[in-house]
Amino acid sequence: MNAVWAIATVVIKELYRRKDFYVLFILTALITLLMGSMNFFGDDQLVRYLKEICLLLIWVSALVIAVTTAARQIPVERESRTIFPLLAKPVTRGQVVLGKFLGCWMATAFSLAVFYLFFGLVCGAREHAWPVAGYLQAFWLQWWMLAIVVSMALAGSLVFAAPSSNATICLVCTLALLLVGRHLNTVALTLKEPGQTILYGLYFAIPHLEFFDLRDLVIHNWPPIGWAVCAVATVYAGAYSALFLFVGWLLFRRKSLN
């Protein structure tokens, strides 16, 4: 674990040096503050639209940071040839994959924490209410959803040669899972066999990222969901993350570095 954590800290420090996080945070802050300064027709209910826009920006920014950070880890190491002295040390390929995943995941946790802190301050100033439990649940489940995305991007980096193509494909797949995945069972009902069975199988095989979306709960100030449900969702995300990491380890183990 010392080797894994050492690799992870390098990834976390890389996030500080790059401008991705700072640009996305400043953009999110400017748009949110601009929308928050508006008060059309004196309607105080517009704070809900402010929260919806801010949460959408947080989701988009977090996905971009997670995918772009994970997609470039191993390809950049191979291109700069720093992977050779790393593996020359008593570090296995499995530890490299795990360390890269942990670093990217912790980097997204830092980014999410900053985004949600800003979101909570803005919404608290407008609503004079602090639903901390709802914010914590939204942060927690989104972070575990990003664990699936990060592990998927790491596995993809061992399949696709360029980080840009890997990042694009991962973002498209993530958006498809979020927007279309939940409707596959409904579409399957309109098909004939064997298409219906195939689509149903795909519906139950893919990770359902919409399970981790608590934006409506935060926007409308609904009561928090049960913590047992959060625990089940956490196990669900952990299982899919472990599956993608295992696939990534198998690919990396058999991949030539020359």
Phi, psi and omega per residue, in radians:
M1 nan -0.455 3.074
N2 -1.088 -0.716 3.118
A3 -1.177 -0.724 3.136
V4 -1.081 -0.796 -3.114
W5 -1.189 -0.617 3.103
A6 -1.098 -0.733 3.093
I7 -1.152 -0.690 -3.120
A8 -1.122 -0.704 -3.119
T9 -1.132 -0.574 3.085
V10 -1.121 -0.704 3.128
V11 -1.150 -0.712 -3.139
I12 -1.127 -0.737 3.118
K13 -1.145 -0.520 3.114
E14 -1.112 -0.635 3.122
L15 -1.087 -0.676 3.119
Y16 -1.103 -0.630 -3.061
R17 -1.369 -0.497 -3.125
R18 -1.432 2.808 -3.054
K19 -1.707 -0.023 -3.059
D20 -0.996 -0.904 -3.067
F21 -1.098 -0.783 -3.075
Y22 -1.133 -0.716 3.127
V23 -1.124 -0.809 -3.111
L24 -1.162 -0.662 3.135
F25 -1.196 -0.749 3.129
I26 -1.113 -0.710 3.110
L27 -1.106 -0.784 3.106
T28 -1.078 -0.758 -3.126
A29 -1.126 -0.755 -3.116
L30 -1.131 -0.794 3.140
I31 -1.133 -0.737 -3.128
T32 -1.148 -0.789 3.138
L33 -1.148 -0.629 3.096
L34 -1.123 -0.776 3.113
M35 -1.186 -0.619 -3.134
G36 -1.222 -0.409 3.138
S37 -1.396 -0.202 -3.139
M38 -1.539 2.530 3.128
N39 -2.566 1.409 -3.056
F40 -1.195 2.189 3.032
F41 1.007 0.372 3.120
G42 1.172 0.385 -3.092
D43 -1.490 1.902 -3.132
D44 -1.261 -0.310 -3.130
Q45 -1.206 -0.181 3.127
L46 -1.148 -0.188 3.078
V47 -1.074 -0.489 3.097
R48 -1.131 -0.681 3.105
Y49 -1.212 -0.597 3.047
L50 -1.065 -0.795 3.136
K51 -1.135 -0.679 -3.137
E52 -1.134 -0.765 3.131
I53 -1.134 -0.764 -3.116
C54 -1.119 -0.760 3.135
L55 -1.154 -0.652 3.077
L56 -1.091 -0.745 3.107
L57 -1.118 -0.661 3.103
I58 -1.113 -0.763 3.136
W59 -1.113 -0.799 -3.131
V60 -1.123 -0.797 -3.126
S61 -1.102 -0.752 -3.136
A62 -1.129 -0.695 3.109
L63 -1.125 -0.743 -3.139
V64 -1.116 -0.775 3.136
I65 -1.111 -0.782 -3.097
A66 -1.126 -0.819 -3.062
V67 -1.238 -0.825 -3.100
T68 -1.164 -0.621 3.119
T69 -1.185 -0.773 -3.101
A70 -1.273 -0.624 -3.039
A71 -1.167 -0.478 -3.048
R72 -1.683 -0.079 -2.996
Q73 -1.074 -1.128 -3.063
I74 -1.268 -0.728 3.084
P75 -1.018 -0.695 3.122
V76 -1.169 -0.676 3.097
E77 -1.084 -0.693 3.130
R78 -1.234 -0.708 -3.103
E79 -1.167 -0.708 3.130
S80 -1.460 -0.105 3.103
R81 1.123 0.370 3.053
T82 -1.403 -0.144 3.127
I83 -1.219 -0.477 -3.088
F84 -1.232 -0.881 3.068
P85 -1.133 -0.479 3.108
L86 -1.163 -0.797 3.141
L87 -1.357 -0.291 3.079
A88 -1.226 -0.428 3.060
K89 -1.331 2.986 3.105
P90 -1.255 1.074 3.135
V91 -2.205 2.210 3.137
T92 -1.511 2.906 3.109
R93 -1.180 -0.569 3.076
G94 -1.113 -0.683 3.096
Q95 -1.178 -0.589 3.091
V96 -1.132 -0.823 3.130
V97 -1.071 -0.806 -3.130
L98 -1.148 -0.698 3.124
G99 -1.159 -0.718 3.091
K100 -1.109 -0.735 3.113
F101 -1.095 -0.837 -3.114
L102 -1.081 -0.722 3.126
G103 -1.113 -0.805 3.122
C104 -1.120 -0.714 -3.111
W105 -1.170 -0.738 3.099
M106 -1.198 -0.578 3.074
A107 -1.124 -0.703 3.077
T108 -1.178 -0.558 3.083
A109 -1.108 -0.755 3.097
F110 -1.083 -0.786 -3.140
S111 -1.096 -0.803 3.141
L112 -1.076 -0.717 -3.128
A113 -1.067 -0.721 3.115
V114 -1.148 -0.767 3.140
F115 -1.075 -0.806 -3.087
Y116 -1.253 -0.551 3.059
L117 -1.115 -0.791 3.075
F118 -1.078 -0.767 3.131
F119 -1.057 -0.777 -3.140
G120 -1.116 -0.682 3.125
L121 -1.149 -0.753 -3.133
V122 -1.152 -0.821 -3.117
C123 -1.194 -0.646 3.103
G124 -1.127 -0.650 3.116
A125 -1.188 -0.527 -3.130
R126 -1.481 -0.694 -3.038
E127 -1.742 -0.297 -3.073
H128 1.022 0.665 3.104
A129 -2.481 2.592 -3.077
W130 -2.292 1.379 3.113
P131 -1.321 1.326 -3.007
V132 -1.073 -0.701 -3.100
A133 -1.066 -0.759 3.122
G134 -1.114 -0.715 3.107
Y135 -1.134 -0.718 3.140
L136 -1.121 -0.732 3.125
Q137 -1.146 -0.722 3.119
A138 -1.103 -0.747 3.106
F139 -1.114 -0.813 -3.074
W140 -1.077 -0.854 -3.081
L141 -1.242 -0.621 3.088
Q142 -1.160 -0.644 3.113
W143 -1.115 -0.712 3.125
W144 -1.274 -0.532 3.010
M145 -1.096 -0.687 3.110
L146 -1.177 -0.403 3.046
A147 -1.095 -0.682 3.087
I148 -1.136 -0.776 -3.109
V149 -1.128 -0.765 -3.134
V150 -1.108 -0.799 3.138
S151 -1.129 -0.623 3.097
M152 -1.166 -0.713 3.126
A153 -1.174 -0.652 3.094
L154 -1.120 -0.762 3.097
A155 -1.113 -0.688 3.122
G156 -1.150 -0.522 3.140
S157 -1.168 -0.295 3.099
L158 -1.631 -0.033 3.104
V159 -1.892 -0.819 -3.104
F160 -1.643 2.432 -3.030
A161 -1.252 -0.764 -3.027
A162 -1.717 2.381 3.077
P163 -1.041 -0.572 -3.128
S164 -1.139 -0.761 3.128
S165 -1.184 -0.684 3.108
N166 -1.113 -0.782 -3.137
A167 -1.108 -0.727 3.133
T168 -1.108 -0.807 -3.124
I169 -1.140 -0.708 3.137
C170 -1.148 -0.705 3.110
L171 -1.142 -0.724 3.110
V172 -1.124 -0.766 3.121
C173 -1.110 -0.709 3.134
T174 -1.124 -0.774 3.102
L175 -1.116 -0.662 3.097
A176 -1.131 -0.716 3.106
L177 -1.123 -0.676 -3.119
L178 -1.268 -0.682 -2.997
L179 -1.702 -0.576 -3.021
V180 -1.918 -0.534 -3.030
G181 -0.958 -0.664 -3.092
R182 -1.200 -0.301 -3.054
H183 -1.778 0.005 -3.069
L184 -1.111 -0.643 3.139
N185 -1.167 -0.596 3.087
T186 -1.196 -0.722 3.111
V187 -1.144 -0.597 -3.118
A188 -1.085 -0.531 -3.139
L189 -1.140 -0.403 -3.115
T190 -1.561 -0.066 -3.088
L191 -1.746 2.816 3.050
K192 -1.709 2.864 3.093
E193 -1.210 2.558 0.032
P194 -1.535 0.055 -3.107
G195 -1.048 -0.637 -3.132
Q196 -1.117 -0.788 3.139
T197 -1.148 -0.697 -3.134
I198 -1.120 -0.765 -3.111
L199 -1.220 -0.629 3.062
Y200 -1.112 -0.733 3.094
G201 -1.066 -0.705 3.095
L202 -1.132 -0.672 3.137
Y203 -1.052 -0.721 -3.122
F204 -1.475 -0.229 -3.112
A205 -1.571 -0.562 -3.062
I206 -1.339 2.666 3.033
P207 -1.306 2.242 -3.108
H208 -1.597 1.646 -3.091
L209 -1.227 -0.338 3.129
E210 -1.181 -0.303 3.086
F211 -1.078 -0.411 -3.026
F212 -1.729 0.117 -3.081
D213 -1.631 1.839 3.130
L214 -1.921 0.476 -3.096
R215 -1.125 -0.700 -3.141
D216 -1.103 -0.637 3.119
L217 -1.083 -0.729 -3.119
V218 -1.295 -0.708 -3.083
I219 -1.094 -0.752 -3.045
H220 -1.699 0.110 3.122
N221 0.996 0.692 3.080
W222 -1.299 2.782 3.113
P223 -1.081 2.625 3.123
P224 -1.066 2.658 3.062
I225 -1.332 2.929 -3.140
G226 -1.135 2.464 3.136
W227 -1.183 -0.412 3.057
A228 -1.147 -0.639 3.082
V229 -1.138 -0.712 3.076
C230 -1.065 -0.686 3.140
A231 -1.140 -0.730 3.121
V232 -1.123 -0.757 3.112
A233 -1.101 -0.630 3.111
T234 -1.121 -0.770 3.098
V235 -1.103 -0.715 3.118
Y236 -1.034 -0.841 3.126
A237 -1.149 -0.688 3.125
G238 -1.089 -0.649 -3.136
A239 -1.155 -0.797 3.141
Y240 -1.200 -0.648 3.098
S241 -1.096 -0.767 3.115
A242 -1.094 -0.655 3.118
L243 -1.111 -0.822 3.136
F244 -1.156 -0.643 3.101
L245 -1.156 -0.659 3.105
F246 -1.127 -0.746 3.081
V247 -1.092 -0.750 3.105
G248 -1.077 -0.707 3.117
W249 -1.119 -0.725 3.111
L250 -1.098 -0.735 3.134
L251 -1.156 -0.738 -3.111
F252 -1.203 -0.599 -3.114
R253 -1.149 -0.600 -3.082
R254 -1.696 -0.002 -3.045
K255 -1.591 2.330 3.071
S256 -1.361 2.424 -3.104
L257 -1.644 -0.059 -3.122
N258 -1.379 nan nan
